[in-house]
Amino acid sequence: MVLYMSSRANEVSEANSELIRLSGMEVGLAALNLETGEEILIHPDQSFHPASTMKVCVMMEAFHQARQGLFSLDEMMRVKNEFTSIADGSLYSLSIEDDSEKDLYEHIGESFSIRELIFRMITESSNLATNLLIERLTPERTTRFMQELGTNDVIVRRGVEDNRAFRLGLNNAATARGVMQILLELAKRKVVSSEDSDEMIEILLQQQFNEMIPAQLPADARVAHKTGWTGKYYHDMGIVYPPNGNAFVLAIMTKGFEKEGEAHSFVATLAKMVYEEWAK
């Protein structure tokens, strides 16, 4: 596929760049039109703490290992809340207050299928489900699969709330361009298999947090996406399906917003500008 930017897409890029400049925030944006190959790129290679957007990588690696026969997605896993820090090997637990999905904490000691844990990790952004899965999959193998999908810029080093590692700077990392690349492979139904890709897209379509990319789009636009936020980082990444079928992938990563509502509105506005250019 030949990638290019039309004059009109360049105008959209310039308008987005001006909006970003006026906001005073650090922003990376990468979008690719699946029909035409057009790209809109704004600081696409700036690295960010990806927050919960990295959970898409965990989902992809889970399907990858299942397809390799290492386990079944219907295999049951015991729920626990004790994990090992990559910093020094010490143990830590997750806080229910800091997790958007709280039900899983009521089932410590019980077992859930890997498929159910994936669903909770994506649709409700469960930190507990994420750490259970990462421990099983390993960060190293997850990162290696991202490389196989075409990017060296998406790195999974650890699970959630490993504060000792955080203080040492041992964090996950991603760029908007890197995220766009793995989304492109998913949209082309090339992540693991077409069947697995379809199932992952369906999970992303059931996302419960829709304050960013989908917020200002028409009601009949479908968005398979994953949000992420921590501290002053607010991100959203996904595949957008306008009713006319002219789909595109979009990754928006930001740093610097003090207020959640302002961050949500800003990302939603950027997404709307891209949508209005391509959903014709």
N, C-alpha and C positions, 0 to 999 in steps of 0.2 A: 504493500500500500504506500503510495506517495503522500507524504504529509506536507501540507502547505497552509498558508493563512490567506484568505481572500481579503480584498480591500475592506469589505464590510466587517469581517471578523477582526481586522486590524483596528477598525474604529471602536469596536466593542472592547478590545484589549486596552486601547488608550483610555476609554471612558472608565473602565475598571481600575486602571492604573491611577487615574486622577482621583477616583473615590478612595483608593487605598492611601494615596499621598495625603489627602485631606484628613483621613482617619488618624494618621500618625502611628498606625499599628504595623507590626511585621506580618506580612501576608505572603503565602505562596499559593498560586492557583495554576492548575493544569487541567485542560479540558480537551477532549478529542471527539469529533463528530464521526460516528461509525459509518455513516453513509458516504461522506465526502472526503474524509481524512483530514479535514481542517483541524488545526490546533489553536488554542488560545493559551498562551503561557505567560505568567507573570511571576518572576522570582521562583521558577519551578524547582530549582536545585538547592534552595535554602533548607537546611535540616531543622526539623522541629521534634520536640517530644511528642510522639503521636497519640498519647493518652489511649483511650479505648478504641481508637480506629485500628490498633494493632490486633484487635480480636478477630478481625477478618482474616489476618494471616494465620492465626491459630485455627480458625475454622477450616481454612484451605489445607493446612497440614494434617488436620484430623482426617479429612476425606482422603488425602493423599496416602496416609499410612493405612487407612482402612482398605483402600483399593490395592495396596501392596500385600494385603492379607495378614497384617500384624495384629489386627483385631477386627471385630465387627462393630459397626456404629450402634448396634443393639446390645452390645456387651454392657453389663452393669458395673458401675464404679461406686465405691463407698464414699460418701460425703464426709469430709473432715475439715477442720479449720486450724491446721498447723502446717507450716511450710518452712523450707530452709532458705535462708538468705544466701545469695550468691556472693555477698561481701565477705562473710567470715564463717559460714556454716551454722550460724545460730538460728534458732527457731523463732518464728513470728506468726501472729494470727491476724486475720482481717477484721475490720470493724464493721459491724452491721450498719452503723450510722453513716458510714461513708460509701455504702453500696446501694445502688439504685434498685436492685432486686434483693428483697429481704426474706422471701419465703424459704429459700434454700437453707438458711441458718436454722430453721425449725426442724430440719431433717438430718442433723448431724448424726452419723452412725448408720443412716439408712443408705440405700443404693438407688442410683438413677442411671438410665442408659446414657451412653456417650452422646447419642443423638439429642436427647433431652437437654443435656448440659450445653451442647452447642446452641440449641435454640434459645435457652435462657441467656447465654453469654451474648448473643447477637441482639435479640429482640428487646431484652430488658437490661442489657449490659451488665450481667452478673459478674462481679469481680471474683466471687467464690468459685463459680463454675470455671472461670478463666484460669485460675491458679490450679485447680484440679486437672484441667486439660493440659496446661503447659508442663506441669510436672510429669505427666504421662508422655507427652510428645517430645519434650525437651526444646529449649530455645534454639539450640544449635541446629537441629534438624529443620525447625521452622524457618530460620533465616536462610538455610541452604536451599529450601524449596522456593523462597522468594527469588533467589539468584537464578534458579532454573526457570522461573517465570519471566526473567529478563531484567531484574533490577538488583543493583548492589547497594541501593540507597535506603532500603527498608530492612531494619535490623531489629530482631527480637532478642534481647539479652536476658529478660527476667519477667516474672509475673508482676502482679499488682501489689502495691503497698509494701514493697521491700525497702523500707526507709533507710536501712543501713547502706544498701547499695545506692540509693538515691543520693545520699550525702557524699558518696565517693564519686558521683557522676557516672555510675554504671547504669545507664538508662537505655530504653528502646529509642529508636530514631527512625525518621522517615522524611522524605521530601514529597512535595506534591507530584512531581514527575514520576517518582518511584511508585507512589500509590496509584497514579493513573495507569501505569504499565500493568500492574497486577489486575486492576479493574478491567482493563482492555482484554486481557486474556480470559477473564471470567465472562465478559460480555460476548466474546467470540466463542464461548463454550469450550475452551481449551484447558481449563484448570482441571486436571485429573482426567475427566471424561465429559462428554456432552451431558450424560445423565447426571453426574455429580454436579456439574456446573449449574444445571437447571435446578437441582435441589437447593444449592447454596443461594442462588438468586431468589428463589421462593422464600427462603428464610429471611433474606435481607429485605424483601418486600413487606414483611410483617413487622418491621421496625416500629417500636412504640414511641420513640422520641423523634418528633417531626418538626421541631422548631426552627431548623436551619434550611437545608436545601429545599425541602418540599413546601415550606411555609407560604411562599408567595407565588407558587406555581398553580396553574389551573387544577381544579379538583380531579379532572380526568387524566392528569399526568401521573404515571406510576413511577415511583422512585425506590430502587433497591439500594439501600444505603446503610451506613454505620456512622454514628456520631462519636465524638470523643471530647472530653473536657477535663482539665485538671489545672488548678491554679488560674493563671492568666491565659492558658491555652484553650482555644475552642476550634474544633475541626468538624468537617463532615465530608464524606466521600461516598460516591455511589454511581449507579447507572440510571440515567433518566430516560424514561420511555414516554415521549409525547404521544398523544392519540393518533398523530399522523405516521407514527412508526419510525421517524427519523431520530433514532436513539443516540445518546452521547454519554461518555464517561466524564466525571467531574470530581476533582479533589480540591478542597479549599482548606488551608491550614492557617491559623492565626495565632498571634501572641501579643498580649498587651492590654486586652480589655479588662477593665475593673468590674464592669457590671454584666451579668449574664444576659440580660435582655438586650443590651446594646450589641453584644457579640452575635447573638442569634439573628437580630435584625440585619446586621451588616452582612453576614454570610448569606442570608436569604436574599438580600438585594443583589449581591454578586451573582448568585445562582439564577435569579430572574433575568438579569441582563444577558447571560449566556443563553438561557432558554429562549428568550424573545428573538435572538439572532438565528437560532437553528431550528426552532419548532415552527416552521412555516408550512 
